[in-house]
Amino acid sequence: MQIVFFALRNFNRSRARTWITVGAMAFACAIMIFYASLLEGWLAAMEKNAVSMDLGEFQIHAHTFRDDPDLYKRITGEESVLARLEAAGFAATPRLYASGLAAAGNSSSGIELRGMDLVRERLVTSLDQHVWQGQWLAEEDHSGVVLGRRLARILNLTVGDEVVVVAQGADGSTANELFRVRGILKSVGEGVDRTGFFMTAATFRRLMIVPNGVHAIVVKRQQATEDLVQATARLAQLLPGYEVRNWHQLQPVLARLFEMSKISLVIMLLITYAAVGILTLNALLMSVFERIPEFGVMKALGLSPWGLFAMIVVESMLQVTVAVCLALGAGLPLSMYFSRHPLDFSRFVQSSSTIAGIAFDAKWYCAVTANSVLLPILFLYLVAGLAILYPALKAAMLKPLAAIYHR
């Protein structure tokens, strides 16, 4: 208690130096709380665009389908597979894929035809809520299709225009039909934007002569708290005859980007707090040199070296704690504000910009999480703790007689 009393007494001994040091630490910590929250929000938006819009958390295919997509490599008995997945606590939707050619006017482009189960798709992805112009698919509209944004621009199509599709059906015949553009998607990802051509599953089966089977089943966890790797292993056990992949395996570049982004936060913390550490070290060294005679008297009166060391550490940690309180008072409200009012970069970023093939959201929201708040605080304590070691050890090693007569 005596050590804490001395530390409290010395806190305001040199007010200007103390509050400059505290202010610098508080400012750096508040900025890093805001930066960490902004990064968390950006990563959450990127993951949502990758997983919730199109990819899904898991995908199930027939073996070798992903290496060599083929109209004939299908999952048969899909209703049984879907029932097993739902019984195991997963939401799932089937999909049908085929390659073709779309033409409108004097323009044409290669496309990826996608047959969608409209009821189940809503349980797994939110693609139906990502329509830029027009409307999403409807079961009763057999000629209506939805296009990726860049594909619509390439073909010079708008809502209500007609487009011809030519492909090879499963029976070897030429599949061709005239469709009407029902909707155009917002930017989702490079693949969907450039080649995405969506229709109902019933329309796909009729066009491509595919009476049964599906090419992929997209799966989502009902309990988001379940570990992704464990859920992947559980799915693989449940469906041993099929290839099961999670979104990290389907998009390894994006998964690595997320990992590197988290590492970049640590690097930013170290760089920012290095300056704070130097400032703290300088302030404490000045404080120690000013009080060498006082420390000599305290040691002569019986204060142990470790007692003096502890007093300086407690004094410094008190400054850090005050700085953390100020940082929370500034950084948290700032981050909470931008969690509701995003930073809008739409003036500087194209609406179709992508990172690792995933749509880049021009509006950045903060996401205030335990990690975004605690990590900057813990790093501040760590860096400040390292900075005070040398001044505290120097004071602890003083010889009482030499310290008393120090000038």
VOGU-3710 file (C-alpha; in Angstrom, 3 decimals, decimal comma):
1> mqivffalrn> 0,000/0,000/0,000  2,935/2,315/0,768  4,245/1,829/-2,777  0,822/2,685/-4,258  0,640/5,792/-2,024  4,041/7,016/-3,228  3,076/6,294/-6,849  -0,140/8,309/-6,493  1,757/11,168/-4,857  4,298/11,272/-7,687
11> fnrsrartwi> 1,690/11,066/-10,460  1,253/14,845/-10,685  4,743/15,752/-9,560  5,668/17,070/-13,007  2,243/17,846/-14,414  3,289/18,971/-17,880  5,479/15,934/-18,540  2,965/13,512/-17,027  -0,010/14,776/-19,010  1,944/15,043/-22,267
21> tvgamafaca> 2,933/11,387/-21,838  -0,599/10,354/-20,832  -2,097/12,368/-23,704  0,228/10,776/-26,264  -0,602/7,282/-25,024  -4,336/8,044/-24,940  -4,308/9,505/-28,462  -2,389/6,535/-29,891  -4,637/4,010/-28,131  -7,850/5,773/-29,243
31> imifyaslle> -6,648/5,855/-32,866  -5,709/2,168/-32,734  -9,113/1,215/-31,243  -10,763/3,051/-34,145  -8,391/1,483/-36,700  -8,903/-2,028/-35,272  -12,696/-1,561/-35,305  -12,561/-0,297/-38,893  -10,439/-3,297/-39,926  -12,828/-5,701/-38,165
41> gwlaamekna> -15,752/-4,100/-40,004  -13,969/-4,306/-43,365  -13,084/-7,976/-42,846  -16,661/-8,763/-41,771  -18,027/-7,041/-44,905  -15,564/-8,915/-47,139  -16,497/-12,244/-45,545  -20,187/-11,429/-45,924  -19,711/-10,590/-49,613  -17,769/-13,808/-50,161
51> vsmdlgefqi> -19,890/-16,188/-48,092  -23,375/-14,738/-47,766  -23,715/-13,471/-51,326  -22,631/-16,460/-53,364  -19,974/-18,860/-52,094  -21,650/-20,168/-48,945  -19,749/-21,522/-45,949  -19,380/-24,996/-47,493  -19,871/-26,565/-50,893  -20,487/-30,221/-51,721
61> hahtfrddpd> -19,669/-31,601/-55,174  -19,224/-34,895/-56,908  -15,551/-35,905/-56,893  -13,421/-34,129/-59,571  -16,242/-31,690/-60,459  -14,285/-28,660/-59,271  -11,180/-29,716/-61,212  -13,151/-30,426/-64,383  -16,704/-28,964/-64,279  -18,943/-31,166/-66,383
71> lykritgees> -22,682/-31,142/-66,996  -22,777/-34,898/-66,340  -20,912/-34,910/-62,985  -23,890/-34,556/-60,703  -24,950/-35,361/-57,157  -27,800/-37,838/-57,478  -30,509/-38,347/-54,868  -30,160/-34,727/-53,830  -33,377/-34,709/-51,792  -31,968/-37,444/-49,553
81> vlarleaagf> -28,688/-35,538/-49,169  -30,533/-32,309/-48,340  -32,673/-34,108/-45,753  -29,552/-35,542/-44,061  -27,933/-32,112/-43,967  -31,005/-30,460/-42,461  -31,284/-33,241/-39,862  -27,630/-32,615/-38,912  -28,317/-28,918/-38,268  -27,245/-27,369/-41,577
91> aatprlyasg> -29,138/-25,172/-44,035  -28,519/-26,229/-47,635  -29,492/-25,314/-51,185  -28,868/-27,181/-54,474  -27,421/-25,526/-57,557  -27,121/-26,407/-61,239  -24,291/-25,166/-63,455  -23,599/-25,112/-67,196  -21,577/-23,101/-69,686  -23,133/-21,306/-72,622
101> laaagnsssg> -23,160/-18,273/-74,860  -25,422/-15,243/-74,470  -26,115/-12,844/-77,334  -27,987/-9,558/-77,586  -27,842/-7,264/-80,601  -24,287/-7,286/-81,945  -22,746/-8,387/-78,627  -22,107/-11,850/-77,233  -20,298/-13,291/-74,237  -19,549/-16,596/-72,546
111> ielrgmdlvr> -21,745/-17,203/-69,516  -22,176/-19,557/-66,582  -25,801/-20,674/-66,387  -26,991/-21,171/-62,818  -30,187/-22,931/-61,842  -31,396/-21,832/-58,395  -33,814/-23,293/-55,849  -35,460/-20,016/-54,853  -36,908/-21,216/-51,540  -33,782/-22,898/-50,188
121> erlvtsldqh> -31,351/-20,305/-51,586  -32,762/-17,655/-49,238  -31,848/-19,853/-46,249  -28,173/-19,986/-47,244  -27,295/-16,787/-49,137  -28,686/-13,278/-49,480  -28,136/-12,959/-53,225  -31,823/-12,165/-53,729  -31,339/-8,976/-51,661  -28,424/-7,829/-53,811
131> vwqgqwlaee> -30,364/-6,777/-56,919  -29,248/-3,443/-58,392  -31,989/-2,986/-61,011  -35,267/-4,843/-61,494  -36,267/-7,879/-59,424  -34,956/-11,250/-58,320  -36,145/-14,490/-59,928  -39,713/-15,744/-59,504  -40,950/-19,319/-59,980  -43,895/-18,214/-62,110
141> dhsgvvlgrr> -41,672/-16,225/-64,508  -40,145/-18,990/-66,665  -38,498/-16,607/-69,139  -37,079/-14,159/-66,598  -33,351/-14,205/-65,827  -30,991/-12,199/-63,612  -27,555/-11,144/-64,864  -24,264/-10,118/-63,307  -23,616/-6,397/-63,530  -20,580/-6,517/-65,807
151> larilnltvg> -22,208/-9,096/-68,093  -25,219/-6,806/-68,548  -22,872/-3,973/-69,460  -20,938/-6,138/-71,963  -24,188/-7,180/-73,672  -25,610/-3,656/-73,362  -28,724/-4,974/-71,597  -31,155/-3,312/-69,221  -34,194/-4,648/-67,363  -36,860/-5,798/-69,822
161> devvvvaqga> -34,450/-6,460/-72,718  -34,303/-9,834/-74,463  -31,238/-12,084/-74,614  -30,621/-15,335/-76,510  -28,830/-18,252/-74,845  -27,115/-21,051/-76,752  -25,626/-24,111/-75,024  -25,272/-27,863/-75,403  -27,929/-29,855/-73,577  -27,267/-33,018/-71,600
171> dgstanelfr> -28,723/-35,127/-74,427  -26,249/-33,657/-76,942  -28,782/-31,389/-78,636  -28,382/-27,632/-79,040  -30,182/-25,792/-76,266  -31,276/-22,299/-77,254  -33,962/-20,040/-75,915  -34,979/-16,407/-75,733  -35,038/-14,911/-72,222  -36,028/-11,559/-70,778
181> vrgilksvge> -33,808/-9,694/-68,319  -35,724/-9,561/-65,052  -32,964/-8,092/-62,901  -29,319/-7,028/-62,748  -27,227/-7,711/-59,648  -25,025/-5,319/-57,742  -21,334/-6,178/-57,792  -20,887/-9,547/-56,024  -17,555/-10,887/-57,223  -15,484/-11,138/-60,358
191> gvdrtgffmt> -16,972/-14,458/-61,490  -20,618/-13,570/-60,883  -20,244/-10,047/-62,276  -18,600/-11,209/-65,497  -20,445/-14,461/-66,317  -23,360/-14,871/-63,878  -26,609/-15,824/-65,664  -29,261/-16,869/-63,126  -32,525/-18,704/-63,739  -34,865/-20,940/-61,761
201> aatfrrlmiv> -33,915/-24,603/-61,391  -37,024/-25,648/-63,345  -36,067/-23,413/-66,290  -32,484/-24,716/-66,212  -33,639/-28,364/-66,262  -35,955/-27,679/-69,180  -33,313/-25,781/-71,164  -30,378/-28,130/-70,533  -32,391/-31,413/-70,455  -31,253/-32,264/-66,903
211> pngvhaivvk> -34,202/-34,090/-65,299  -32,439/-35,034/-62,058  -29,315/-34,476/-59,979  -27,521/-31,254/-59,038  -23,963/-30,035/-59,537  -23,406/-28,508/-56,116  -25,006/-28,189/-52,711  -24,172/-24,983/-50,843  -24,294/-25,338/-47,063  -24,464/-22,971/-44,099
221> rqqatedlvq> -24,068/-23,632/-40,365  -27,191/-23,107/-38,273  -24,923/-22,430/-35,282  -22,325/-19,866/-36,374  -20,346/-20,539/-33,177  -19,317/-23,997/-34,410  -15,699/-24,095/-35,566  -15,395/-24,054/-39,376  -12,822/-26,879/-39,502  -14,838/-29,079/-37,133
231> atarlaqllp> -18,014/-28,453/-39,140  -16,136/-29,397/-42,342  -14,994/-32,670/-40,768  -18,548/-33,377/-39,584  -19,900/-32,794/-43,098  -17,230/-35,045/-44,618  -18,236/-37,819/-42,188  -21,896/-37,283/-42,980  -21,340/-37,438/-46,772  -18,284/-39,658/-47,373
241> gyevrnwhql> -19,071/-40,182/-51,058  -18,740/-36,509/-51,995  -16,138/-33,748/-51,967  -16,710/-31,320/-49,071  -14,892/-27,981/-48,978  -15,261/-24,938/-46,715  -14,932/-21,386/-48,004  -11,305/-21,131/-46,844  -10,473/-24,052/-49,136  -12,636/-22,711/-51,960
251> qpvlarlfem> -11,092/-19,230/-51,723  -7,557/-19,721/-50,308  -6,381/-16,308/-51,546  -9,181/-14,569/-49,651  -8,551/-16,658/-46,526  -4,856/-15,704/-46,655  -5,836/-12,042/-47,132  -7,878/-12,197/-43,916  -4,944/-13,750/-42,040  -2,542/-11,110/-43,365
261> skislvimll> -4,984/-8,332/-42,429  -4,985/-9,527/-38,816  -1,184/-9,624/-38,833  -1,137/-6,105/-40,300  -3,095/-4,894/-37,251  -0,367/-6,222/-34,945  2,318/-4,568/-37,113  0,444/-1,244/-37,014  0,136/-1,511/-33,232  3,867/-2,147/-32,871
271> ityaavgilt> 4,816/0,753/-35,174  2,431/3,216/-33,517  3,270/2,193/-29,978  7,026/2,197/-30,675  6,822/5,998/-30,768  4,772/5,955/-27,564  7,333/3,644/-25,954  10,191/6,018/-26,829  8,242/8,954/-25,367  7,488/6,987/-22,184
281> lnallmsvfe> 11,120/5,885/-21,859  12,344/9,466/-22,265  9,854/10,858/-19,733  10,696/8,199/-17,143  14,448/8,606/-17,585  14,069/12,341/-16,969  11,937/11,599/-13,914  14,494/9,120/-12,539  17,466/11,459/-13,042  15,603/14,332/-11,347
291> ripefgvmka> 14,821/12,194/-8,297  18,113/10,334/-7,808  18,858/12,050/-4,447  15,313/11,299/-3,266  15,718/7,648/-4,248  19,030/7,564/-2,352  17,311/8,795/0,817  14,488/6,255/0,412  16,981/3,406/0,013  19,007/4,678/2,996
301> lglspwglfa> 15,810/4,591/5,080  15,306/0,926/4,230  13,369/0,763/0,947  14,582/-2,314/-0,918  15,759/-2,147/-4,558  12,723/-4,163/-5,633  10,474/-1,846/-3,630  11,860/1,135/-5,557  11,524/-0,802/-8,810  7,885/-1,624/-7,984
311> mivvesmlqv> 7,110/2,012/-7,113  8,303/3,259/-10,511  6,450/0,462/-12,317  3,204/1,207/-10,424  3,634/4,933/-11,107  4,019/4,243/-14,830  1,166/1,733/-14,970  -1,032/4,341/-13,292  -0,261/6,713/-16,173  -1,076/3,968/-18,686
321> tvavclalga> -4,371/3,208/-16,913  -5,410/6,878/-17,024  -4,436/6,947/-20,717  -6,523/3,820/-21,388  -9,572/5,383/-19,710  -9,180/8,500/-21,854  -8,675/6,361/-24,967  -11,847/4,389/-24,258  -13,721/7,652/-23,740  -12,607/8,899/-27,164
331> glplsmyfsr> -12,061/5,747/-29,257  -15,238/3,855/-28,363  -17,751/6,644/-29,176  -15,880/7,349/-32,429  -15,980/3,675/-33,431  -19,631/3,323/-32,387  -20,549/6,368/-34,491  -18,908/4,922/-37,607  -20,535/1,553/-36,959  -23,814/3,309/-37,874
341> hpldfsrfvq> -22,505/5,989/-40,267  -19,924/4,432/-42,601  -16,931/6,052/-44,237  -18,022/6,400/-47,859  -15,278/5,891/-50,471  -17,683/5,492/-53,395  -16,275/8,663/-55,004  -12,845/7,071/-55,226  -13,727/3,395/-55,801  -15,570/1,914/-58,770
351> ssstiagiaf> -18,761/0,048/-57,894  -17,389/-3,088/-59,573  -14,000/-3,086/-57,804  -12,919/-6,435/-56,384  -10,263/-7,778/-54,036  -9,232/-11,426/-54,522  -12,255/-11,797/-56,806  -14,722/-10,579/-54,152  -16,691/-7,332/-54,427  -15,117/-4,456/-52,529
361> dakwycavta> -17,665/-2,499/-50,509  -17,004/1,236/-50,877  -18,731/1,928/-47,544  -16,652/0,975/-44,506  -18,420/0,327/-41,221  -16,648/-0,073/-37,898  -17,290/-3,292/-35,988  -16,659/-2,828/-32,265  -15,603/-6,218/-30,902  -13,712/-7,440/-27,847
371> nsvllpilfl> -10,674/-7,969/-30,080  -10,758/-4,456/-31,571  -10,908/-2,881/-28,096  -8,756/-5,177/-25,943  -5,876/-5,760/-28,378  -4,801/-2,066/-28,582  -5,095/-1,782/-24,783  -3,054/-4,930/-24,101  -0,362/-3,831/-26,559  -0,185/-0,408/-24,887
381> ylvaglaily> 0,401/-2,025/-21,487  2,988/-4,355/-23,032  4,964/-1,614/-24,818  4,801/0,744/-21,822  5,890/-2,109/-19,542  8,929/-2,785/-21,719  9,755/0,937/-21,882  9,867/1,357/-18,095  12,140/-1,620/-17,427  15,395/0,278/-17,996
391> palkaamlkp> 14,561/3,399/-15,898  13,101/1,248/-13,103  16,132/-1,083/-13,035  18,499/1,894/-13,105  16,756/3,380/-10,056  16,741/0,026/-8,245  20,520/-0,379/-8,698  21,430/3,036/-7,240  23,887/3,128/-4,313  22,284/5,132/-1,476
401> laaiyhr> 25,341/7,264/-0,577  26,268/8,100/-4,186  22,618/8,849/-4,993  22,191/11,262/-2,039  25,165/13,373/-3,159  24,302/13,121/-6,872  24,254/16,457/-8,660
//
